[in-house]
Amino acid sequence: MPEGAERLGAAFAGAERPLFVPYAMGGYPDPATSAEHAALLARHADVLELGVPFSDPLADGPTIQAAATRALAAGTRPETVIEIAEGLAGGPPVTLMVYVNAILAAGPRAFCERAARAGVAGLIVPDLPVDEAEVVRAPAARAGLALIALAAPTTDDARLAAIGRRAEGFVYCVSVTGVTGGELRVGEELRGFLARARRAIGVPLVVGFGVRTAEQAAAVGRVADGVVIASQLIRLIEEAPSPSAARAALDAYCAGIRAALADGAG
């Protein structure tokens, strides 16, 4: 098992509530400010997800797409985001949400080794199907990185079984069919999907896409092992009247999510 998978597994094993996995777009609104935001989120996070901006982010909705565009305009590159991760040493495990072309452009071995030196625990590659992932899985494993698979409500049982055979760290379960930022409903469809996933997958299940409120986070936490929040954090930054107001909004919001997850587990 890669060392990164062990670190992620330890985070889940030591928790008495669902884990909070906040997301920061690396380089948004600019590299220095995003490093500050990542450090703030890390103080609340059990696992931190850092996005590598990409020009054609097929899994991302308009909020994250706009943040990626602004980050790229500010000069953000994959190395910029890896340096942000490096600055979070000693904090929670960090995963990179990165599209496969960014890895291929750098060279999978070079990318994975650089990420591992920065202390990254795992990679989430949303456009890399599990049965085509060997090009990244092998160099990631050699570098000690977990390759974190994704599953969606449309994933059939055969593919869930394939994911389960290769799953490392956790599996990112997409709550809705579509892109990030959509409307989440914790209903029978999500419960049924997670029940199917648990029968096939032995690692923790983390749910993302569409979680906005503390109440939604608590509801997801009652059926999943962790909750990813992404677009809502970017909205808080975008809507804040000043940098200090953005930091205060993020701090208060994340504290509320943590409290909701703890209350829901109780």
Summary of the structure (lengths in Angstrom):
residues: 266
radius of gyration: 16.8
end to end distance: 31.9
largest distance: 49.0
contacts: 965
relative contact order: 0.17
helix: 52%
strand: 13%
